[in-house]
Amino acid sequence: MKREIYEKEYMKNLNYLKYIALMLVIIGHSTNVYRENWVFQSDIHSNFFKWISIYVNSFHMQIFIFISGSVYCYCKKYKYAYNNFKILILNKFKRLMIPYIIIGALYVIPIGIIIGIQTYQDGYQSSLINLLLGYESGHLWFLMMSFILLVVFFQLEKFFIEKNKCIIICLFFFVFQLLYSKLPRIFLINKAMFYMIFFYSGYILFLKYELISKIQFKLNSGKIIIISFLGINTLLAAKEIIPSIPIISSIIDIFISDIIGMLGVIQMYSVVLYFKKIRLNPKIKYTIKYINKYNFQIYLLHEPIIFIILYRFINYHSFFLVSICFMGSIIISIILINLYYLIKSKIQTIALLFLYPKL
């Protein structure tokens, strides 16, 4: 009973962590314009926003994948949701791949073509094929990658996940990270195998949460936030001075990236614990809860909105640009979502009146 209480509390914390992860993703996409080799490049330079972009991009997707691993373990243990492979594929295809295809085909690609993004310069048909194969999917790559990751993990889990040899299994997944460039790009198989280690980390942490929860109460979350912040920045600097030695440099780079990813998870989870200890303004709590209700939908819609804003305002003052990209993408996404639900409701009502006119 006590363990179940610990685990349910952990799942509540992950819900807040999911909100933070979404905010980090949007911040990352709102500041990437100040880095080299992105979709858009501003003529205005900002070292501050460039640093923010590098910082949050070093671990924001790892947080989402870590959460997915814990949720998978929770659903399998308490909901008995993933005991059948065919049902898993069907449910996750509906949850991940249907939105991937629809949003990609009807929203991401058309906007990309209209505003002239180079990825879609070969036209709609070519872009659609690349989307379906996973070669060019913009921010939606996470959905296809997650689907493939779940399919592969389900199969691997039966053979060695439950043997409780964490270090060996992590090394196994680390080897796949080293082979990233050799793995197939189609359907984002390479990315699925690269991020598997973070999914597994979330999976294991859920199983060990009773022990971890006892440790976390003895630690100062504020200090952990500061230490992890310093650690991430130190490691990011270290990555820039890795000697260019074949194979060895790749091993060191990926290892450091994994440490940064886990530090990012620890840091943001500590942020959740820190704010749970203090009394937030009720309006702030309501705003967080409201936005988190649309977490998945905002993720689906936000990046093309940022692209449209950048297309019009790219060389405006950096603080203004980042602010309108961040706030605008969230607000417009929520408006579009509610507009969709309203239209859907109206259509359903009209359909019912047409089918059952006497009701």
Residue frames as qw, qx, qy, qz and C-alpha x, y, z in Angstrom:
[[0.000, 0.885, 0.466, 0.000, 0.00, 0.00, 0.00],
 [0.306, -0.803, 0.097, 0.503, 2.79, 2.41, 0.95],
 [0.421, -0.140, 0.597, 0.668, 4.62, 1.66, -2.29],
 [0.234, 0.617, 0.665, 0.349, 1.47, 2.39, -4.30],
 [0.127, -0.936, -0.234, 0.230, 1.14, 5.77, -2.57],
 [0.394, -0.562, 0.370, 0.626, 4.77, 6.58, -3.45],
 [0.376, 0.125, 0.707, 0.586, 4.22, 5.57, -7.08],
 [0.128, 0.797, 0.570, 0.153, 0.99, 7.55, -7.49],
 [0.223, -0.887, -0.011, 0.404, 2.75, 10.60, -6.07],
 [0.429, -0.307, 0.553, 0.645, 5.55, 10.04, -8.57],
 [0.311, 0.470, 0.701, 0.437, 3.03, 9.96, -11.44],
 [0.028, -0.937, -0.330, 0.116, 1.58, 13.29, -10.25],
 [0.347, -0.708, 0.277, 0.550, 5.09, 14.74, -10.25],
 [0.434, 0.027, 0.678, 0.592, 5.63, 13.45, -13.78],
 [0.226, 0.776, 0.569, 0.152, 2.50, 15.29, -14.90],
 [0.131, -0.949, 0.019, 0.285, 4.08, 18.56, -13.76],
 [0.471, -0.423, 0.554, 0.542, 7.37, 17.48, -15.32],
 [0.460, 0.436, 0.672, 0.382, 5.55, 16.98, -18.62],
 [0.095, 0.960, 0.261, -0.042, 4.38, 20.60, -18.46],
 [0.322, -0.788, 0.329, 0.408, 7.97, 21.77, -17.86],
 [0.552, -0.053, 0.677, 0.485, 9.20, 19.62, -20.76],
 [0.372, 0.723, 0.532, 0.237, 6.65, 21.21, -23.10],
 [0.070, -0.982, -0.016, 0.177, 7.69, 24.71, -22.01],
 [0.469, -0.555, 0.509, 0.462, 11.35, 23.82, -22.63],
 [0.543, 0.286, 0.667, 0.422, 10.56, 22.50, -26.11],
 [0.226, 0.893, 0.364, 0.141, 8.72, 25.71, -27.01],
 [0.271, -0.892, 0.206, 0.296, 11.52, 27.84, -25.53],
 [0.583, -0.242, 0.607, 0.484, 14.02, 25.82, -27.56],
 [0.446, 0.516, 0.608, 0.407, 12.08, 26.34, -30.79],
 [0.026, 0.973, 0.229, -0.003, 11.62, 30.03, -29.98],
 [0.302, -0.855, 0.324, 0.270, 15.37, 30.60, -29.51],
 [0.801, 0.026, 0.479, 0.359, 16.87, 28.27, -32.14],
 [0.465, 0.848, 0.177, 0.180, 16.82, 31.17, -34.59],
 [0.115, -0.934, 0.337, -0.033, 19.95, 32.51, -32.84],
 [0.676, -0.347, 0.613, 0.217, 21.93, 29.34, -33.54],
 [0.191, 0.475, -0.644, -0.568, 23.62, 28.27, -36.74],
 [0.200, 0.075, -0.925, -0.314, 22.17, 25.69, -39.14],
 [0.294, 0.354, 0.762, -0.457, 18.50, 25.94, -38.15],
 [0.358, 0.617, 0.671, 0.199, 15.42, 26.40, -40.33],
 [0.112, 0.950, 0.147, 0.253, 15.51, 30.19, -39.85],
 [0.650, -0.121, -0.168, 0.731, 18.53, 32.39, -39.13],
 [0.070, -0.959, -0.252, 0.109, 18.15, 35.89, -37.69],
 [0.496, 0.619, -0.130, 0.595, 20.48, 38.72, -38.67],
 [0.361, -0.772, 0.245, -0.463, 20.22, 39.86, -35.05],
 [0.597, 0.174, -0.722, 0.305, 22.73, 38.15, -32.76],
 [0.574, -0.632, 0.169, -0.493, 21.97, 37.23, -29.17],
 [0.336, 0.343, -0.837, 0.261, 24.49, 35.24, -27.16],
 [0.390, -0.130, 0.629, -0.660, 22.01, 34.97, -24.29],
 [0.816, 0.210, 0.159, -0.515, 19.25, 33.33, -26.34],
 [0.645, 0.452, -0.612, -0.080, 21.81, 31.24, -28.19],
 [0.047, 0.302, -0.853, 0.424, 22.97, 29.88, -24.83],
 [0.610, 0.037, 0.472, -0.635, 19.36, 29.21, -23.75],
 [0.809, 0.362, -0.243, -0.394, 18.77, 27.33, -27.00],
 [0.482, 0.407, -0.764, 0.133, 21.87, 25.18, -26.53],
 [0.188, -0.237, 0.755, -0.581, 21.03, 24.58, -22.86],
 [0.690, 0.104, 0.399, -0.595, 17.40, 23.47, -23.20],
 [0.786, 0.413, -0.329, -0.321, 18.00, 21.51, -26.40],
 [0.224, 0.461, -0.841, 0.173, 20.59, 19.42, -24.59],
 [0.018, 0.014, 0.940, -0.340, 17.94, 17.63, -22.51],
 [0.507, 0.096, 0.192, -0.835, 14.33, 18.67, -23.23],
 [0.760, 0.134, -0.449, -0.451, 13.40, 15.67, -25.42],
 [0.389, 0.152, -0.863, 0.284, 15.18, 13.32, -23.03],
 [0.274, -0.010, 0.578, -0.769, 12.72, 14.46, -20.35],
 [0.720, 0.158, -0.100, -0.668, 9.73, 13.54, -22.52],
 [0.701, 0.219, -0.668, -0.122, 11.21, 10.13, -23.29],
 [0.134, 0.156, -0.810, 0.549, 12.08, 9.52, -19.64],
 [0.503, 0.044, 0.359, -0.785, 8.46, 10.32, -18.70],
 [0.759, 0.208, -0.378, -0.488, 7.24, 7.91, -21.40],
 [0.478, 0.212, -0.836, 0.164, 9.32, 5.11, -19.88],
 [0.102, -0.021, 0.722, -0.684, 7.84, 5.64, -16.43],
 [0.620, 0.161, 0.102, -0.761, 4.28, 5.94, -17.78],
 [0.676, 0.229, -0.638, -0.289, 4.75, 2.75, -19.80],
 [0.296, 0.105, -0.874, 0.371, 5.88, 0.89, -16.67],
 [0.306, 0.063, 0.509, -0.802, 2.99, 2.34, -14.63],
 [0.693, 0.197, -0.159, -0.675, 0.38, 1.39, -17.24],
 [0.626, 0.196, -0.746, -0.111, 1.77, -2.10, -17.58],
 [0.195, 0.073, -0.832, 0.513, 1.91, -2.66, -13.83],
 [0.216, 0.240, 0.589, -0.740, -1.40, -1.12, -12.74],
 [0.561, 0.404, 0.002, -0.722, -3.52, -0.78, -15.88],
 [0.643, 0.035, 0.752, 0.142, -2.44, -4.03, -17.58],
 [0.460, 0.760, 0.048, -0.456, -2.46, -1.96, -20.75],
 [0.363, 0.708, -0.548, -0.258, 0.55, -3.33, -22.62],
 [0.610, -0.254, 0.747, -0.074, 0.34, -7.09, -22.17],
 [0.729, 0.427, 0.528, 0.083, -0.79, -7.73, -25.74],
 [0.387, -0.245, 0.396, 0.796, 1.52, -6.71, -28.58],
 [0.148, 0.462, 0.659, 0.575, -1.24, -6.26, -31.17],
 [0.202, -0.868, -0.453, 0.029, -3.29, -4.09, -28.83],
 [0.437, -0.613, 0.066, 0.655, -0.17, -2.03, -28.03],
 [0.314, 0.023, 0.523, 0.792, 0.50, -1.41, -31.72],
 [0.002, 0.650, 0.649, 0.395, -3.13, -0.54, -32.44],
 [0.314, -0.855, -0.344, 0.227, -3.50, 1.84, -29.48],
 [0.413, -0.574, 0.176, 0.685, -0.17, 3.58, -30.04],
 [0.305, 0.236, 0.586, 0.713, -0.75, 3.85, -33.77],
 [0.085, -0.805, -0.533, -0.246, -4.02, 5.68, -33.05],
 [0.423, -0.829, -0.164, 0.327, -2.38, 7.81, -30.36],
 [0.406, -0.590, 0.324, 0.618, 0.87, 8.68, -32.14],
 [0.358, -0.014, 0.671, 0.649, 0.85, 7.84, -35.83],
 [0.179, 0.727, 0.633, 0.196, -2.63, 9.06, -36.80],
 [0.111, -0.944, -0.099, 0.294, -1.89, 12.58, -35.44],
 [0.449, -0.438, 0.482, 0.612, 1.59, 12.35, -37.01],
 [0.351, 0.269, 0.713, 0.544, 0.13, 11.70, -40.46],
 [0.076, 0.828, 0.542, 0.118, -2.86, 14.06, -40.27],
 [0.231, -0.905, -0.012, 0.358, -1.06, 17.03, -38.69],
 [0.460, -0.357, 0.514, 0.630, 1.97, 16.49, -40.89],
 [0.334, 0.323, 0.714, 0.523, 0.02, 16.18, -44.14],
 [0.014, 0.792, 0.541, 0.282, -2.64, 18.85, -43.54],
 [0.314, -0.940, -0.102, 0.089, -0.83, 21.36, -41.33],
 [0.559, -0.600, 0.321, 0.475, 2.97, 21.13, -41.13],
 [0.546, 0.106, 0.568, 0.607, 3.76, 20.51, -44.82],
 [0.231, 0.795, 0.451, 0.334, 1.30, 23.08, -46.29],
 [0.254, -0.956, -0.008, 0.146, 2.55, 25.82, -43.94],
 [0.610, -0.435, 0.419, 0.513, 6.15, 24.86, -44.70],
 [0.499, 0.369, 0.557, 0.552, 5.53, 25.11, -48.45],
 [0.067, 0.917, 0.354, 0.170, 3.66, 28.42, -48.20],
 [0.275, -0.941, 0.140, 0.138, 6.37, 30.19, -46.20],
 [0.589, 0.719, -0.363, 0.065, 9.17, 28.64, -48.26],
 [0.619, -0.587, 0.522, -0.024, 10.95, 26.33, -45.82],
 [0.251, 0.576, -0.718, -0.299, 13.76, 24.56, -47.68],
 [0.361, -0.094, 0.914, -0.158, 12.79, 21.12, -46.35],
 [0.531, 0.488, 0.653, -0.229, 9.60, 21.25, -48.42],
 [0.142, 0.617, -0.316, -0.706, 11.00, 22.89, -51.57],
 [0.032, -0.104, 0.898, 0.426, 10.44, 19.74, -53.68],
 [0.492, -0.163, -0.406, -0.753, 6.68, 20.08, -53.37],
 [0.688, -0.293, 0.285, -0.600, 3.82, 18.44, -51.51],
 [0.959, 0.088, -0.210, -0.171, 4.03, 14.90, -52.88],
 [0.621, 0.378, -0.543, 0.420, 7.75, 14.52, -52.18],
 [0.149, -0.445, 0.502, -0.726, 7.33, 16.07, -48.72],
 [0.822, -0.207, 0.100, -0.521, 4.46, 13.70, -47.91],
 [0.908, 0.171, -0.374, 0.074, 6.53, 10.66, -48.89],
 [0.361, 0.420, -0.564, 0.613, 9.41, 11.90, -46.72],
 [0.475, -0.395, 0.336, -0.711, 6.95, 12.39, -43.85],
 [0.936, -0.088, -0.062, -0.336, 5.55, 8.86, -44.14],
 [0.850, 0.228, -0.385, 0.279, 9.04, 7.37, -44.28],
 [0.643, -0.710, -0.123, 0.259, 10.26, 9.49, -41.36],
 [0.661, 0.209, 0.062, 0.718, 12.97, 11.29, -43.32],
 [0.076, 0.212, -0.053, 0.973, 11.59, 14.82, -42.93],
 [0.345, -0.604, -0.708, -0.125, 8.91, 15.32, -40.30],
 [0.091, -0.693, 0.107, -0.707, 9.87, 18.52, -38.49],
 [0.267, -0.405, 0.609, -0.628, 9.01, 18.55, -34.81],
 [0.877, -0.065, 0.011, -0.477, 6.67, 15.58, -35.35],
 [0.537, 0.395, -0.741, 0.083, 9.66, 13.23, -35.46],
 [0.209, -0.299, 0.741, -0.563, 9.10, 12.58, -31.76],
 [0.782, 0.055, 0.235, -0.575, 5.77, 10.84, -32.46],
 [0.863, 0.343, -0.346, -0.136, 7.05, 8.32, -35.00],
 [0.302, 0.478, -0.732, 0.379, 10.21, 7.78, -32.97],
 [0.439, -0.253, 0.601, -0.618, 8.12, 7.08, -29.84],
 [0.892, 0.149, 0.020, -0.427, 5.96, 4.59, -31.73],
 [0.749, 0.411, -0.512, 0.088, 8.97, 2.66, -33.04],
 [0.038, 0.471, -0.702, 0.533, 10.67, 2.86, -29.63],
 [0.664, -0.168, 0.432, -0.586, 7.64, 1.33, -27.89],
 [0.921, 0.253, -0.167, -0.244, 7.39, -1.47, -30.44],
 [0.586, 0.460, -0.605, 0.281, 11.09, -2.35, -30.07],
 [0.164, -0.431, 0.639, -0.616, 11.12, -1.98, -26.28],
 [0.833, -0.106, 0.180, -0.512, 8.12, -4.29, -25.91],
 [0.914, 0.266, -0.305, -0.012, 10.03, -7.02, -27.73],
 [0.398, 0.487, -0.606, 0.487, 13.29, -6.46, -25.84],
 [0.462, -0.474, 0.388, -0.641, 11.53, -6.33, -22.47],
 [0.954, -0.095, -0.045, -0.282, 10.51, -9.97, -22.71],
 [0.847, 0.291, -0.359, 0.264, 14.11, -11.12, -23.06],
 [0.621, 0.060, -0.427, 0.654, 16.20, -9.14, -20.60],
 [0.134, -0.622, 0.054, -0.770, 14.52, -6.06, -19.10],
 [0.737, -0.556, -0.043, -0.382, 13.06, -7.97, -16.16],
 [0.866, 0.005, -0.365, 0.342, 16.40, -9.62, -15.33],
 [0.417, -0.907, -0.044, 0.045, 17.32, -6.50, -13.36],
 [0.724, -0.150, 0.163, 0.653, 20.81, -6.10, -14.82],
 [0.146, 0.942, 0.201, -0.226, 20.59, -2.35, -15.20],
 [0.212, -0.736, 0.432, 0.476, 24.24, -1.57, -15.94],
 [0.427, -0.030, 0.801, 0.419, 24.56, -4.27, -18.60],
 [0.345, 0.691, 0.630, 0.081, 21.32, -3.18, -20.26],
 [0.025, 0.941, 0.004, -0.338, 22.43, 0.49, -20.24],
 [0.305, -0.505, 0.629, 0.506, 25.70, -0.53, -21.89],
 [0.442, 0.318, 0.796, 0.266, 23.70, -2.46, -24.47],
 [0.245, 0.882, 0.402, -0.038, 21.67, 0.65, -25.31],
 [0.189, -0.831, 0.264, 0.452, 24.84, 2.78, -25.27],
 [0.450, -0.123, 0.726, 0.505, 26.27, 0.57, -28.03],
 [0.349, 0.660, 0.636, 0.196, 23.20, 1.36, -30.12],
 [0.011, -0.955, -0.069, 0.287, 23.90, 5.06, -29.56],
 [0.345, -0.558, 0.543, 0.524, 27.42, 4.57, -30.89],
 [0.365, 0.151, 0.809, 0.436, 25.95, 2.85, -33.95],
 [0.285, 0.674, 0.374, -0.569, 23.49, 5.70, -34.56],
 [0.254, 0.637, -0.371, -0.626, 24.94, 6.73, -37.92],
 [0.046, 0.195, -0.933, -0.300, 24.94, 3.09, -39.10],
 [0.288, 0.353, 0.835, -0.310, 21.33, 2.36, -38.15],
 [0.180, 0.492, 0.671, 0.524, 18.48, 2.81, -40.68],
 [0.061, 0.062, 0.126, -0.988, 17.02, 6.32, -40.92],
 [0.397, -0.270, -0.612, -0.628, 13.74, 5.02, -42.30],
 [0.606, -0.596, -0.470, -0.237, 10.87, 5.32, -39.79],
 [0.169, -0.791, 0.358, -0.466, 13.39, 7.00, -37.44],
 [0.938, -0.190, -0.278, 0.085, 14.71, 3.64, -36.27],
 [0.573, 0.294, -0.361, 0.674, 18.10, 5.23, -35.55],
 [0.181, -0.502, 0.230, -0.814, 16.58, 7.87, -33.26],
 [0.828, -0.389, -0.149, -0.376, 14.40, 5.29, -31.49],
 [0.893, -0.070, -0.313, 0.317, 17.45, 3.21, -30.61],
 [0.343, 0.432, -0.297, 0.779, 19.46, 6.30, -29.66],
 [0.333, -0.467, 0.208, -0.792, 16.91, 7.48, -27.09],
 [0.783, -0.238, -0.552, -0.163, 16.06, 4.00, -25.77],
 [0.501, 0.023, -0.606, 0.618, 18.41, 4.44, -22.81],
 [0.155, -0.152, 0.271, -0.938, 16.31, 7.34, -21.47],
 [0.722, -0.205, -0.325, -0.576, 13.08, 5.38, -21.89],
 [0.759, -0.097, -0.617, 0.183, 14.66, 2.53, -19.96],
 [0.230, 0.142, -0.496, 0.825, 15.86, 4.96, -17.26],
 [0.463, -0.214, 0.059, -0.858, 12.28, 6.16, -16.75],
 [0.815, -0.118, -0.491, -0.283, 11.07, 2.57, -16.71],
 [0.638, -0.011, -0.630, 0.442, 13.59, 1.51, -14.05],
 [0.019, 0.213, -0.375, 0.902, 13.08, 4.60, -11.92],
 [0.654, -0.287, -0.142, -0.685, 9.39, 3.83, -11.61],
 [0.848, -0.131, -0.514, 0.009, 10.23, 0.32, -10.38],
 [0.586, -0.044, -0.477, 0.654, 12.70, 1.77, -7.85],
 [0.076, -0.669, -0.096, -0.733, 10.66, 4.80, -6.85],
 [0.697, -0.671, -0.244, -0.069, 10.01, 3.72, -3.26],
 [0.752, -0.250, -0.066, 0.607, 13.76, 3.80, -2.60],
 [0.344, 0.358, 0.154, 0.854, 14.29, 7.01, -4.58],
 [0.297, -0.766, -0.291, -0.489, 11.42, 8.79, -2.79],
 [0.721, -0.625, -0.181, 0.238, 13.10, 8.13, 0.55],
 [0.623, -0.047, 0.076, 0.777, 16.32, 9.65, -0.77],
 [0.160, 0.575, 0.296, 0.746, 14.66, 12.74, -2.27],
 [0.439, -0.833, -0.282, -0.184, 13.16, 13.80, 1.06],
 [0.707, -0.528, -0.009, 0.471, 16.67, 13.96, 2.52],
 [0.514, 0.121, 0.274, 0.804, 18.01, 16.12, -0.31],
 [0.053, 0.657, 0.177, -0.731, 17.67, 19.85, -0.85],
 [0.594, 0.588, 0.514, 0.193, 15.92, 20.32, -4.21],
 [0.126, 0.984, -0.043, -0.118, 17.18, 23.92, -4.47],
 [0.353, -0.664, 0.595, 0.285, 20.81, 22.81, -4.18],
 [0.647, 0.134, 0.710, 0.244, 20.24, 20.01, -6.71],
 [0.455, 0.840, 0.297, 0.015, 18.86, 22.55, -9.20],
 [0.014, -0.939, 0.307, 0.152, 21.95, 24.75, -8.84],
 [0.505, -0.438, 0.706, 0.235, 24.46, 21.87, -8.91],
 [0.650, 0.348, 0.648, 0.189, 22.85, 20.28, -11.98],
 [0.333, 0.934, 0.106, -0.071, 22.73, 23.68, -13.69],
 [0.149, -0.824, 0.511, 0.197, 26.46, 24.14, -13.16],
 [0.613, -0.162, 0.753, 0.177, 27.12, 20.54, -14.17],
 [0.637, 0.608, 0.470, 0.063, 25.22, 20.84, -17.44],
 [0.250, 0.959, -0.116, -0.068, 27.01, 24.05, -18.42],
 [0.359, -0.657, 0.637, 0.183, 30.40, 22.58, -17.52],
 [0.650, 0.066, 0.737, 0.172, 29.74, 19.48, -19.61],
 [0.539, 0.794, 0.281, -0.010, 28.45, 21.54, -22.54],
 [0.041, 0.916, -0.377, -0.127, 31.72, 23.48, -22.45],
 [0.530, -0.400, 0.732, 0.152, 33.68, 20.21, -22.19],
 [0.741, 0.421, 0.522, 0.042, 32.00, 18.90, -25.35],
 [0.394, 0.915, -0.050, -0.066, 33.49, 21.81, -27.29],
 [0.014, -0.797, 0.604, 0.018, 37.06, 20.81, -26.43],
 [0.902, -0.076, 0.425, -0.023, 36.86, 17.05, -27.00],
 [0.145, -0.532, 0.664, 0.505, 39.93, 16.05, -29.04],
 [0.758, 0.421, -0.144, -0.477, 39.10, 14.85, -32.54],
 [0.137, -0.356, 0.922, 0.066, 40.16, 11.21, -32.22],
 [0.586, 0.005, -0.601, -0.543, 38.23, 8.65, -34.32],
 [0.643, -0.301, -0.701, -0.069, 35.78, 6.48, -32.31],
 [0.427, -0.256, -0.570, 0.654, 37.09, 7.71, -28.93],
 [0.067, 0.012, 0.063, -0.996, 35.77, 11.24, -29.47],
 [0.518, -0.255, -0.513, -0.635, 32.35, 9.80, -30.44],
 [0.596, -0.328, -0.709, 0.185, 32.25, 7.65, -27.30],
 [0.273, -0.207, -0.408, 0.846, 33.15, 10.61, -25.08],
 [0.207, -0.090, -0.185, -0.957, 30.69, 12.94, -26.82],
 [0.589, -0.323, -0.588, -0.450, 27.73, 10.54, -26.52],
 [0.550, -0.305, -0.662, 0.406, 28.61, 9.67, -22.93],
 [0.119, -0.126, -0.256, 0.951, 28.72, 13.36, -21.96],
 [0.370, -0.175, -0.361, -0.838, 25.43, 13.97, -23.82],
 [0.608, -0.354, -0.700, -0.125, 23.80, 11.14, -21.85],
 [0.406, -0.287, -0.538, 0.680, 25.04, 12.59, -18.55],
 [0.087, 0.003, -0.019, -0.996, 23.69, 16.01, -19.56],
 [0.491, -0.272, -0.575, -0.595, 20.36, 14.42, -20.45],
 [0.593, -0.404, -0.677, 0.164, 20.07, 12.72, -17.06],
 [0.267, -0.201, -0.345, 0.877, 21.17, 15.88, -15.23],
 [0.240, -0.145, -0.261, -0.924, 18.45, 17.74, -17.11],
 [0.588, -0.387, -0.649, -0.288, 15.86, 15.20, -15.96],
 [0.532, -0.347, -0.570, 0.521, 17.11, 15.44, -12.37],
 [0.124, -0.039, -0.114, 0.985, 17.19, 19.24, -12.48],
 [0.378, -0.219, -0.326, -0.838, 13.65, 19.66, -13.81],
 [0.628, -0.400, -0.665, -0.066, 12.26, 16.98, -11.51],
 [0.422, -0.261, -0.462, 0.735, 13.88, 18.91, -8.65],
 [0.114, -0.125, -0.106, -0.980, 12.13, 22.04, -9.94],
 [0.565, -0.386, -0.564, -0.462, 8.82, 20.17, -9.57],
 [0.627, -0.383, -0.591, 0.333, 9.69, 19.15, -6.00],
 [0.268, -0.051, -0.231, 0.934, 10.83, 22.68, -5.16],
 [0.277, -0.201, -0.192, -0.920, 7.61, 24.33, -6.30],
 [0.611, -0.402, -0.645, -0.221, 5.51, 21.71, -4.56],
 [0.508, -0.294, -0.544, 0.600, 7.03, 22.88, -1.27],
 [0.031, -0.177, -0.135, 0.974, 6.03, 26.51, -1.79],
 [0.326, 0.613, 0.646, -0.318, 2.54, 27.93, -2.21],
 [0.217, 0.140, 0.511, 0.820, 1.96, 29.00, -5.78],
 [0.334, 0.214, 0.098, -0.913, -0.58, 31.66, -6.60],
 [0.589, 0.317, 0.701, -0.249, -3.94, 29.96, -7.42],
 [0.546, 0.749, -0.031, -0.375, -4.00, 31.74, -10.80],
 [0.134, 0.621, -0.745, -0.202, -0.60, 30.29, -11.67],
 [0.392, -0.056, 0.909, -0.131, -1.75, 26.82, -10.63],
 [0.622, 0.544, 0.441, -0.351, -4.87, 27.18, -12.77],
 [0.414, 0.768, -0.340, -0.351, -2.82, 28.36, -15.78],
 [0.068, -0.443, 0.889, 0.095, -0.44, 25.41, -15.49],
 [0.481, 0.176, 0.830, -0.222, -3.32, 22.96, -15.17],
 [0.578, 0.674, 0.207, -0.412, -5.15, 24.54, -18.11],
 [0.327, 0.711, -0.546, -0.299, -2.14, 24.51, -20.44],
 [0.193, -0.314, 0.930, -0.010, -1.18, 20.98, -19.40],
 [0.657, 0.334, 0.565, -0.371, -4.67, 19.82, -20.39],
 [0.682, 0.713, 0.011, -0.160, -3.67, 20.61, -23.98],
 [0.449, -0.635, 0.545, 0.312, -0.05, 19.44, -23.65],
 [0.607, 0.083, 0.711, 0.346, -0.08, 16.96, -26.52],
 [0.422, 0.782, 0.440, 0.131, -2.10, 19.19, -28.85],
 [0.055, -0.962, 0.162, 0.212, 0.12, 22.21, -28.20],
 [0.509, -0.418, 0.637, 0.400, 3.16, 20.10, -29.03],
 [0.580, 0.392, 0.659, 0.275, 1.54, 19.11, -32.33],
 [0.292, 0.863, 0.377, 0.165, 0.65, 22.64, -33.39],
 [0.312, -0.870, -0.014, 0.383, 3.21, 25.04, -31.93],
 [0.540, -0.303, 0.408, 0.671, 6.23, 24.88, -34.26],
 [0.334, 0.484, 0.546, 0.596, 4.54, 25.93, -37.55],
 [0.145, -0.941, -0.304, -0.035, 3.03, 28.87, -35.64],
 [0.497, -0.678, 0.198, 0.504, 6.55, 29.85, -34.56],
 [0.514, 0.091, 0.538, 0.661, 7.68, 29.55, -38.20],
 [0.149, 0.782, 0.485, 0.362, 4.91, 31.93, -39.32],
 [0.325, -0.924, -0.080, 0.185, 5.91, 34.44, -36.63],
 [0.566, -0.435, 0.375, 0.591, 9.58, 34.17, -37.61],
 [0.467, 0.430, 0.560, 0.532, 8.68, 34.59, -41.28],
 [0.026, 0.892, 0.319, 0.320, 7.20, 37.98, -40.43],
 [0.328, -0.930, 0.096, -0.137, 9.28, 39.24, -37.48],
 [0.928, -0.004, -0.159, 0.337, 12.62, 37.41, -37.71],
 [0.527, 0.297, -0.181, 0.775, 14.85, 40.49, -37.46],
 [0.362, -0.811, -0.099, -0.449, 12.97, 42.22, -34.67],
 [0.173, -0.648, 0.588, -0.452, 14.52, 42.71, -31.23],
 [0.393, 0.137, -0.907, 0.058, 15.49, 39.32, -29.78],
 [0.116, 0.107, 0.765, -0.624, 13.50, 39.62, -26.54],
 [0.554, 0.294, 0.079, -0.775, 10.39, 40.71, -28.44],
 [0.588, 0.289, -0.636, -0.407, 10.77, 37.93, -31.01],
 [0.259, 0.061, -0.937, 0.226, 11.32, 35.14, -28.47],
 [0.259, 0.158, 0.593, -0.746, 8.42, 36.42, -26.35],
 [0.635, 0.302, -0.041, -0.710, 5.89, 36.47, -29.19],
 [0.527, 0.247, -0.785, -0.213, 7.11, 33.10, -30.48],
 [0.127, 0.008, -0.904, 0.409, 6.75, 31.54, -27.04],
 [0.311, 0.286, 0.537, -0.730, 3.47, 33.13, -25.96],
 [0.529, 0.360, -0.252, -0.726, 1.96, 33.28, -29.44],
 [0.420, 0.174, -0.859, -0.237, 2.54, 29.61, -30.22],
 [0.025, -0.162, -0.891, 0.424, 0.88, 28.53, -26.95],
 [0.340, 0.386, 0.356, -0.780, -2.11, 30.89, -27.18],
 [0.519, 0.364, -0.407, -0.658, -2.79, 30.31, -30.89],
 [0.270, 0.090, -0.956, -0.068, -2.44, 26.53, -30.43],
 [0.110, 0.275, 0.799, -0.524, -5.07, 26.57, -27.67],
 [0.435, 0.430, 0.059, -0.789, -7.38, 28.74, -29.81],
 [0.459, 0.297, -0.686, -0.481, -7.03, 26.34, -32.75],
 [0.130, -0.031, -0.976, 0.170, -7.67, 23.34, -30.49],
 [0.238, 0.378, 0.625, -0.640, -10.83, 24.83, -29.02],
 [0.459, 0.429, -0.231, -0.743, -11.98, 25.93, -32.46],
 [0.340, 0.171, -0.885, -0.269, -11.52, 22.34, -33.67],
 [0.007, -0.210, -0.908, 0.362, -13.53, 20.97, -30.73],
 [0.343, 0.426, 0.291, -0.785, -16.28, 23.54, -31.35],
 [0.481, 0.365, -0.491, -0.628, -16.56, 22.68, -35.06],
 [0.241, 0.067, -0.968, -0.032, -16.47, 18.96, -34.27],
 [0.149, 0.292, 0.755, -0.568, -19.27, 19.38, -31.72],
 [0.443, 0.440, 0.021, -0.781, -21.39, 21.37, -34.20],
 [0.430, 0.283, -0.730, -0.450, -20.90, 18.75, -36.92],
 [0.117, -0.074, -0.972, 0.192, -21.85, 15.94, -34.52],
 [0.282, 0.375, 0.527, -0.709, -24.98, 17.85, -33.47],
 [0.491, 0.427, -0.268, -0.710, -26.02, 18.44, -37.09],
 [0.327, 0.190, -0.898, -0.226, -25.34, 14.78, -37.93],
 [0.052, 0.200, 0.891, -0.404, -27.53, 13.62, -35.03],
 [0.395, 0.450, 0.271, -0.753, -30.35, 15.95, -36.08],
 [0.460, 0.394, -0.543, -0.581, -30.08, 14.66, -39.64],
 [0.287, 0.088, -0.952, -0.048, -30.05, 10.99, -38.62],
 [0.192, -0.445, -0.833, 0.268, -32.65, 11.29, -35.87],
 [0.035, -0.365, -0.188, -0.911, -34.89, 14.26, -36.80],
 [0.556, -0.583, -0.450, -0.386, -37.61, 13.28, -34.32],
 [0.623, -0.272, -0.503, 0.534, -35.35, 13.46, -31.25]]
